[in-house]
């Protein structure tokens, strides 16, 4: 059989009209706002009418720490959703939208792969329904209103040295990390140092993904702390009267997007905070809507379980009143070998001992997931070069961790390759054995919450923070923010803050560089090590090979 690329498979898909996809979830055509023939937004009126419906079972897909060998978390999420439908269960998929930054940077597209994809793939990776642009515009409107307020007399008494609201754009651009605005004379305002973050790190993105409806959205936007006065009292977005206009810009973006898998099963794609610098989950609105319309909802959290799953449990579930019924941890034989010290160019050769050595990373994630009281299943995402001995080494190791591993071939076979996983996951979800509980209570002091994550999830010996960081956390506690969860901004490649330290390291330290209050979103961002909230492009960005072919179709995105 001739090999087909992801894009060739996606273009050959026989898509159903989006109204037919919505009908599978009981969404009437007049409650869908079409964006072409194959994607639509679900109307707010329909969502509000779901309030009294019971929720389906929630299944979280997470993974080991990512490696250059590839893991396939989104691919497995889609494959599992298709697999559940294949065995007769009414299931929907919930994933995040793709950011233009990594699409044109080093990652490429983000819609699954092989025969486990969400379509229209090209649209999803390029602007989609405009949600990210709306978030960028709403964020930067607030930025403009801050500087405009100062220009026209500064009635609120903003201390220009204590403006904490930066600007954002949905692109990797390291040159914008730190800059000075307002140069060029009196007409251009007052010069001050500021910078840009990527849109997925914006608090507006987090708010959109955590808000329950438009009223909650505006309330949260109004609660954003943008600056402080000289007496250290906070100034909020509502003080600048910016929350109303920001909500208007986000009105359509607040409605979740409905698309379909290659097998024409419903998929909600909405929101896109990164898990290494933000909370890494799709929107609460999309997840809760899916749970009211389907019996099983398969969602994912970004990067490894130490980041995405931890934040899914401690932030999203805590804030939205959700509880996962089962967690699937995605791993590959290739990634186990890399964690065991094998170089990428040598992954094709069988190396059972390296697989066994690398399984320590997987074992750490299994233990961490179980610490939340949720049962965990390992999905081995199959690659053609995997040998039976290597696969057996993974399954035997997982058994020693009190869990089970199931081989999945969804990339090559679609839903038929995930029947076994879907059957087992449904059994676990239906059993009611999950006893979910967050890792720490609301009442725990902020620094102790950081330590709990660092020591329990990362297995660090200590958290290093200077007096400035500790004093800032105490100030926020005194101001009434002590009950907020913490959102760790850390490298995705390691349990530590050193991206080169693979496996399951212990005895390391977690240095805190900075903390940021996201009062509207409802958490404190903790920036660790050298992590950046505005990524840069790699030496050879994906943008160099992305182009239109002679027929006007996109090439190079995958």
Secondary structure, 3 states (H helix, E strand, C coil): CCCCCHHHHHHCCCCCCHHHHHHCCCCCHHHEEECCCCCEEECHHHHHCCCCCCCCEEEEEEECCCCCCCCCHHHHHHHHHHHHHHCCCCEEEEECCCCHHHHHCCCCCCCEECCEEEECHHHHHCCCCCHHHHHHHHHHHHHHHHHHHHHCCCCCCCCHHHECCCEEECCCCHHHCCEEECCCCHHHCCCEEECEEEHHHCHHHHHHHHCCCHHHHHHHHHCCEEEECCCCCEEEHHHHCCHHHHHHHHCCCCCCEEEEECCCCEEEECCCCCCCCCCCECCHHHHHHHHHHCCEEEEEECCCHHHHHHHHHHHHHHHHCCCCCEEEEEECHHHHHHHCCCCHHHCCCCCHHHHHHHHHHHHHHHHHHHCCCCCEEEEEECCCCCCHHHHHHHHHHHHHCCCEEEEECHHHHHHHHHHHHHHHHHHHHHHCCCCCCCCCCCCCCHHHHHHHHHHHCCCCCEEECCHHHHHHHHHHHHHHHCCCEEEEECCCCCCCCCCCCCCCCCCCEEEEEEEEEECCCCEEEEEECCCCCCCCCCCCCHHHCCEECCCCCEECCC
